[in-house]
Amino acid sequence: RDPLTCAADLIGCELVWDECAGIVVETEAYAEFGDEACHAFTRASTRRFIAERTSGTAYVYLNYGMYWLLNVLVRGASGNGLILIRALEPTRGLDVMKARRFLKRPAPVDEKKSLGQLCSGPGKLGVALGVTGADHHLDLCAHPTRGFRKRKGKVEVVADVRIGISAAQHLPWRFLLKDSPFVSVPVGKPRR
């Protein structure tokens, strides 16, 4: 399936990562061709990755030398690409995720606020789940303890512009669970 359809359809699905899990509330789609913000636009290694791997393969990279970001490869008749998993509503393994995220500083006093901040961005999500470079090439469709589970029930998905990029910012290829307090940036409030 194409990246845009799949990115929207991942909203409301559960991402399981060993003992941790969360509902996907925010994604961004990146197209293999014609998308200046996609790694495939400038990186031959990413183009090889897309050509040689199957749908559902994890594409993990180190962002700013600090955070491992989790993406998933999608392939479809109308185009291939990557989907960045931007935010989760944590549902399981909360103590483990909190220990990973707040290890170097005290946890916020407001428990509800700390839960909302736990996975509200791709870097935070990577740290909370314990994603590393070793997860690059992981088959998220076949791995026994890491991958996506189907959504339960209907969800309302909204689209907005992608954030945190310098090229192709105008494309409304960020998908969010409507009114979720767990997203990184609410709809209509883009930031660089």
MARTI-765162 format. One record per residue (C-alpha): residue in one letter; x, y, z. Coordinates in steps of 0.05 Angstrom, whole numbers, plus 5000, padded with zeros to 4 digits. Layout:
BEGIN
aXYZ...
This chain:
BEGIN
r500050005000d502250714989p505551115045l499751615054t494351095060c498550655106a500751245150a493451435162d491450715173l496750615227i493251125271g489550745325c493650105317e497749855375l505349845370v508149295414w515449315433d517148745479e514148905547c511949605525a506149815480g502250415458i496850645410v499651005349v496951715351e501552065302t505351865239e508652205179a509051935109y515251995064a515051804991e520851464956f520451904895g519252654889d519452784965e525453224983a524453075057c525152315048h532052015060a531351664992f531752344958t539152434978r541551775006a543351194961s543350725022t536050885035r534250764962r537750084967f534049935032i527350074999a529149664937e531749064976r527049005036t519848795043s514049195071g513949215146t521549255154a523949745206y528150335181v531650605242y536551185241l540151635290n537452345289y542052915310g546852395338m542152305397y535551955382w533951305346l527751435304l523050865284n520250835213v516950275175l517750115101v511450075059r510949844987g505049924941a503049954868s502250714872g508850824909n513750614962g516150995022l517351045096i512751205154l515651555215i512251345279r511852025314a507751905377l504251385419e499151365475p502750905524t498650315546r503449785574g510349775606l509450475634d514550385689v519850135640m518550715592k518751225649a525250945674r528351005605r525751705591f526752025658l533051665679k537552285679r532652765709p527052715759a520252525732p515153095727v510953165790d504353155750e503252415734k498152565679k502853065646s508752575649l504552035614g502852535559q510152705549l512751995551c512151835476s509952515447g515252565393p519552085353g525752175396k521952085461l518351475432g525051155412v528051265481a521751025518l521350385477g528850255477v529550295401t536850245378g540750175314a540449425323d533049465306h534549705235h532149165185l527548845238d521448515206l515648835243c510648365209a514047725233h517647895297p514347545357t514848125406r515548745364g510549005313f503749285299r497049005321k490449185286r486449755313k480249605353g474350015331k473950645289v478251255298e478051955270v484452135233v486352845214a491953075168d496653655177v503353885150r509653505169i514153815222g521453835240i523753835168s526554375122a524254105054a517153965030q514154255093h507654435058l505353715046p499653495092w502852825104r502652815180f496852405208l494052465278l488752165322k483752735328d484053105394s489252645424p493252965481f499052485465v501252785398s507753175391v504653805362p497153925357v493854025290g494754725262k500754885306p506754675263r513654825287r520454715258
